[in-house]
Amino acid sequence: MNTLYWFTRDLRLHDNAALLAASKSDMLLCVYVVDPRWFAPGPHQSKAMGGHRWRFLWQSLMALERSLRPLSQRLHIAYGEPETVIPDLIHSHDIARVIRSRQPGTHEARQWQAVKDNATGPIFQQFETLSLFTESSLPMALSDLPDTFSQFRKQVEKAGEHQSQHLRIRTLTALPPPPGFPDDNRGDCPPIPEAQHPLEFSGGEAAGLARLHEFLYTTHSVDRYKETRNALDDWNASSKFSPWLANGCLSVREVAETLTDYENRETKNESTYWLWFELLWREYFHWYAIRHGANLFRRDGVQRKRRQATFYGHRFKAWCEGNTEYPIVNAAMNQLRETGYMSNRARQLVASCYVNELGLDWRYGAAWFEEQLIDYDVASNYGNWQYLAGVGADPRGLRQFNLLKQTQQYDPLGTFIDRWGGEAEQPVGLHTVDAADWPLL
């Protein structure tokens, strides 16, 4: 049987149930499809794939290809729309089975269905490789997923899921040969932009596993995680696993198992638990996205609460460019634009400012994050934005942070604001245009 394995957000050989299933074939074609539509503006102004994301993704693809070559495999990188590319490869290589990882997100689901519609004949299979649990191992039916994270966590922990009941899968050391090495058109992909700052993040499986070991065993930073995790700009204050998790270079099960090993061998305290707690947040949003589908992207959200749909272009631009009246927000947005990353605390502050002080439609902010963040994850990004906008999983409703108080608490000396240029020379105020969008002189 000839199998086509469609790599998506699972760019690794370790703990990859989908690739393990694909390995049980006579011949195997490993494919990654770069979609040109990622690089064009979408309905909310921003692109799906910005320069920082693209650079990290390309590094991850090259690392994956290097890992495949010793197994007499290679990665076929196609530049085109998957709805056309995958069926063409199926036809050209007599493919009898197509396998990929199950994705959250309505676009991804529609795309999978379109490929199936355009290539009748092969068997199509999806495996759950992006989450701690499979749908069948959740302690509740997906239709009964709780409306809040706290309820979800309590049910998971009551079932004892922190005790490593879902073991990681071994790293693959052998794969069947490909049906030849067909030429691909990777050369048509957009160029990789140069980094503006020294890279702390480097894409690929080896880099993700190295960071996991560094945070736990080399620096033991996990021992202090709960106390340090809200720092705005400190490499070891938080795990920084998210870029590798988002691209599937690092398995979340590998993280959970390694954490359990660390607790058994080294230290088990409130901070090590808090890392597990954060993994559970990611897990909740994963299933939340699958459960709620298109409602994850609608203005009124999962809760169907009426929210601001106004779009003031000058406010949005000022927010994106770090040119608002709020230095802590400007600094964080400059960091994001220049590096593709910002801390979790900073994300909450800039999103709160966007929704509350600037009074803008949250979907445009979420789309800007999608373009910029190297750790963009559709479920976590849109789940968190809905949470802050008061239309998602937060029972308290709209969340607003006191930006002055947060600045005094997390940047009392102004170090973060100074480093990332948070003091705008001519900040854009809220009322630079009137109700008809005429400039106020």
Secondary structure as UniProt FT lines:
FT   STRAND          2..7
FT   HELIX           17..22
FT   STRAND          27..34
FT   HELIX           36..39
FT   TURN            43..44
FT   HELIX           51..68
FT   HELIX           69..71
FT   STRAND          75..79
FT   HELIX           82..92
FT   TURN            93..94
FT   STRAND          97..101
FT   HELIX           106..118
FT   STRAND          123..127
FT   HELIX           135..137
FT   HELIX           142..144
FT   HELIX           149..158
FT   TURN            159..160
FT   HELIX           161..163
FT   HELIX           186..188
FT   HELIX           205..213
FT   HELIX           214..218
FT   HELIX           221..224
FT   HELIX           225..228
FT   TURN            229..230
FT   HELIX           235..237
FT   HELIX           242..247
FT   HELIX           252..265
FT   HELIX           270..292
FT   HELIX           293..297
FT   TURN            299..304
FT   HELIX           313..320
FT   TURN            321..322
FT   HELIX           327..339
FT   HELIX           344..352
FT   HELIX           353..357
FT   HELIX           362..372
FT   TURN            374..375
FT   HELIX           378..389
FT   TURN            395..396
FT   HELIX           403..410
FT   TURN            412..413
FT   HELIX           415..419
FT   TURN            420..421
FT   TURN            430..431
FT   TURN            435..436
//
